[in-house]
Amino acid sequence: MEINWYGYSCFRLVERGMAVVVTDPFDYREAGLNPLKLKADIVTVSRNLPAHNYVAAVKPDPYVVSGPGEYEVGGIFITAIETNGGTREDPELRNILSVIDIEGLTVAHLGAMRKTPSQAQVEALGPVNIALVPVGGADAMTAAKAAEVINLLEPNIVIPMHYAIPGAKINLDPLSKFLKEMGLSSIETEDSFKVTGKSALPEETRVVILNCKN
């Protein structure tokens, strides 16, 4: 599997011979970054906001997962769970956390999660191999809250997202705050994250910082 990051909460997950997944495509006019030009078979949307739901940026005609439930598309299994406790009066608070199972490797995209998940939610997720975690605050978790959630989920790999990068319009905290919370002074960045299977994952949680492709 190969994972690339395009800024904010947008990733592209690719496994040879399987459906391609894009998470949280953003409207560049709201985001301040370059327009996305992505191809995928599946799009997951965590929030009904322009920074998360601009499906028009993904071609040609992807299947969209934007609500809770269990889905199977092109050999990919997705379990989507509602968090944050959005209400009918304020549906934008609702967050959809997606656990994407690709050939037995589970990737949990936490979307714009703001609250620590309940024990029932953690159990519903099952084992998480790779966690895509918001760390920059604003409409999602702060660095401190992100570190707390990581301790609960105990993933093999953590890839932070939704933090300040050059050009971004949304006011987010810098990555350095999260690294401090995790006890890391500095870390090398990678252009993409590639893994061949569960056996290639570290036993202890490892933080991977991806360069933005956008």
C-alpha positions as CSV (number, residue, x, y, z in Angstrom):
1,M,0.0,0.0,0.0
2,E,1.1,3.6,-0.7
3,I,-0.2,6.6,1.1
4,N,0.3,10.2,-0.2
5,W,-0.8,13.4,1.6
6,Y,-2.2,16.4,-0.3
7,G,-2.8,18.8,2.6
8,Y,-5.4,19.2,5.4
9,S,-7.1,15.8,5.7
10,C,-6.7,14.7,2.1
11,F,-4.9,11.5,1.4
12,R,-4.8,9.0,-1.5
13,L,-4.5,5.3,-0.7
14,V,-3.3,2.9,-3.4
15,E,-2.9,-0.8,-3.4
16,R,-2.1,-2.6,-6.7
17,G,-5.2,-4.3,-8.1
18,M,-7.6,-2.7,-5.6
19,A,-9.9,0.3,-5.7
20,V,-8.2,3.6,-5.0
21,V,-9.4,5.7,-2.0
22,V,-9.2,9.5,-1.5
23,T,-10.1,11.0,1.8
24,D,-11.5,14.5,2.5
25,P,-10.8,16.3,-0.8
26,F,-10.9,20.1,-0.2
27,D,-12.1,23.1,-2.2
28,Y,-8.9,24.9,-3.1
29,R,-10.8,28.3,-3.0
30,E,-11.5,27.8,0.7
31,A,-8.2,26.0,1.5
32,G,-5.7,28.3,-0.1
33,L,-3.8,25.4,-1.7
34,N,-3.5,24.4,-5.3
35,P,-6.5,22.7,-6.9
36,L,-6.7,19.0,-6.4
37,K,-6.6,16.8,-9.5
38,L,-7.0,13.3,-8.2
39,K,-8.4,10.0,-9.6
40,A,-10.1,7.5,-7.3
41,D,-12.8,4.9,-7.1
42,I,-13.9,5.8,-3.5
43,V,-14.0,9.1,-1.6
44,T,-14.6,9.3,2.1
45,V,-15.9,12.5,3.6
46,S,-15.7,13.3,7.3
47,R,-17.4,16.7,7.5
48,N,-19.9,18.6,5.5
49,L,-17.6,21.5,5.0
50,P,-15.6,22.8,2.0
51,A,-12.2,21.7,3.6
52,H,-13.4,18.1,3.7
53,N,-16.2,17.4,1.1
54,Y,-15.2,18.8,-2.3
55,V,-15.9,15.5,-4.2
56,A,-15.8,17.4,-7.5
57,A,-12.0,17.4,-7.3
58,V,-11.9,13.6,-7.7
59,K,-12.5,12.0,-11.1
60,P,-14.1,10.2,-12.8
61,D,-17.1,9.3,-10.7
62,P,-16.1,7.9,-7.3
63,Y,-18.3,6.1,-4.8
64,V,-18.8,8.5,-1.8
65,V,-18.9,7.4,1.8
66,S,-20.2,10.3,3.9
67,G,-22.4,8.6,6.5
68,P,-22.1,5.9,9.1
69,G,-22.3,2.3,8.0
70,E,-20.4,-0.6,6.5
71,Y,-19.3,-0.5,2.8
72,E,-17.6,-2.8,0.4
73,V,-16.4,-1.3,-2.9
74,G,-13.8,-2.8,-5.3
75,G,-12.5,-5.2,-2.6
76,I,-12.1,-2.4,-0.1
77,F,-14.0,-2.6,3.2
78,I,-14.9,0.6,5.0
79,T,-16.5,1.0,8.5
80,A,-17.7,4.5,9.0
81,I,-18.6,5.7,12.5
82,E,-20.2,9.0,13.6
83,T,-18.3,11.0,16.2
84,N,-18.4,14.5,17.8
85,G,-22.2,14.4,18.5
86,G,-23.5,16.7,15.8
87,T,-27.1,17.6,16.1
88,R,-30.0,18.1,13.7
89,E,-29.7,21.9,14.4
90,D,-25.9,21.9,13.8
91,P,-25.1,19.0,11.4
92,E,-21.7,20.5,10.5
93,L,-20.4,19.3,13.9
94,R,-20.9,15.7,12.8
95,N,-17.7,13.9,12.0
96,I,-17.4,10.6,10.1
97,L,-14.4,8.5,11.1
98,S,-13.6,5.9,8.5
99,V,-11.7,2.6,9.0
100,I,-10.5,1.5,5.6
101,D,-9.5,-2.2,5.3
102,I,-7.2,-2.9,2.4
103,E,-6.0,-6.5,2.1
104,G,-6.1,-6.8,5.9
105,L,-4.3,-3.6,6.6
106,T,-6.5,-1.1,8.5
107,V,-6.2,2.6,8.0
108,A,-8.3,4.8,10.4
109,H,-8.9,8.3,9.0
110,L,-10.1,10.2,12.1
111,G,-11.5,13.1,10.0
112,A,-12.1,16.2,12.2
113,M,-12.6,14.3,15.4
114,R,-12.7,16.7,18.4
115,K,-13.5,14.4,21.3
116,T,-11.8,11.4,22.8
117,P,-13.7,8.3,21.4
118,S,-15.7,6.3,23.9
119,Q,-14.6,2.8,24.8
120,A,-17.5,1.4,22.7
121,Q,-16.2,3.4,19.7
122,V,-12.6,2.2,20.2
123,E,-13.9,-1.4,20.3
124,A,-16.0,-0.8,17.2
125,L,-12.9,0.3,15.3
126,G,-11.0,-2.9,16.0
127,P,-7.2,-3.1,15.6
128,V,-5.8,0.0,13.9
129,N,-2.6,-0.4,11.9
130,I,-2.3,3.1,10.5
131,A,-4.0,6.2,12.0
132,L,-4.4,9.4,10.1
133,V,-4.8,11.9,12.9
134,P,-5.7,15.6,13.0
135,V,-3.3,17.5,15.3
136,G,-3.7,21.2,14.5
137,G,-6.8,22.2,16.4
138,A,-9.4,24.6,14.9
139,D,-12.4,22.4,14.0
140,A,-10.5,19.2,15.1
141,M,-8.2,17.9,17.8
142,T,-5.4,19.8,19.4
143,A,-2.0,18.2,19.7
144,A,-2.6,17.2,23.3
145,K,-5.9,15.6,22.5
146,A,-4.4,13.8,19.5
147,A,-1.6,12.3,21.7
148,E,-4.3,11.1,24.1
149,V,-6.3,9.4,21.3
150,I,-3.2,7.8,19.9
151,N,-2.5,6.2,23.3
152,L,-6.1,4.8,23.2
153,L,-5.9,3.4,19.7
154,E,-2.3,2.1,19.9
155,P,-1.7,2.0,16.1
156,N,1.5,0.8,14.5
157,I,1.8,3.9,12.4
158,V,0.6,7.5,13.1
159,I,0.5,10.0,10.2
160,P,-0.4,13.5,11.4
161,M,-2.7,15.7,9.3
162,H,-4.7,19.0,9.5
163,Y,-1.8,21.2,10.7
164,A,-0.3,24.5,9.5
165,I,1.5,24.4,6.1
166,P,2.6,27.2,3.8
167,G,-0.3,28.7,1.9
168,A,-3.1,27.2,4.0
169,K,-5.9,29.7,4.8
170,I,-7.3,27.8,7.8
171,N,-5.6,28.9,11.0
172,L,-4.0,25.7,12.4
173,D,-1.3,24.9,15.0
174,P,2.2,24.0,13.7
175,L,3.3,20.3,13.6
176,S,6.0,21.1,16.2
177,K,3.3,21.2,19.0
178,F,2.3,17.6,18.2
179,L,5.9,16.4,18.0
180,K,6.5,17.9,21.4
181,E,3.4,16.1,22.8
182,M,4.8,12.9,21.4
183,G,8.2,13.5,22.9
184,L,9.9,13.9,19.5
185,S,12.3,16.9,18.9
186,S,12.5,16.4,15.2
187,I,11.7,13.8,12.6
188,E,12.6,13.3,8.9
189,T,9.8,13.7,6.4
190,E,9.0,11.3,3.7
191,D,7.4,11.8,0.2
192,S,5.1,8.9,0.7
193,F,4.5,6.0,3.1
194,K,4.7,2.5,1.6
195,V,4.1,-0.8,3.4
196,T,4.0,-4.3,2.0
197,G,1.8,-5.8,4.7
198,K,1.2,-6.2,8.5
199,S,4.5,-8.1,9.0
200,A,6.4,-5.0,7.8
201,L,4.8,-2.8,10.5
202,P,6.7,-1.8,13.6
203,E,5.5,-3.2,16.9
204,E,5.9,0.1,18.7
205,T,3.9,3.1,17.5
206,R,5.9,5.1,15.0
207,V,5.2,8.6,13.7
208,V,5.6,9.2,10.0
209,I,5.6,12.8,8.6
210,L,4.6,13.1,5.0
211,N,5.6,15.9,2.6
212,C,2.5,17.6,1.1
213,K,2.1,16.6,-2.6
214,N,0.1,19.8,-3.3
